């Protein structure tokens, strides 16, 4: 099974926890990350100051944060297909932390 490789070309902060992400195939996604920000790696991104320090990694061609958090570019590209599973995982991380 061949899996397409996607690369993030650019992004723009368009709201709290929300980014417009542009890909190398000229598509875009507007992604609200807030529902998936939980757990040891993604939970710290609930600090909006940290979240807004997102940058584009020039080698991996994806979004990265200074705490080591990142998302696979294919996941970002096809966010609608993955968001439900990511939200479920975030709820599990939150329940473990509680």
Secondary structure, DSSP 4 states (H G I P E B T S, - for coil): -------EEEEEEEETTEEEEEETTS-EEEEE-GGG--HHHHGGGGSHHHHTT-EEETTTTEEE-TTS-B--HHHHHTHHHHHHHHHHHHHHHHHHH-
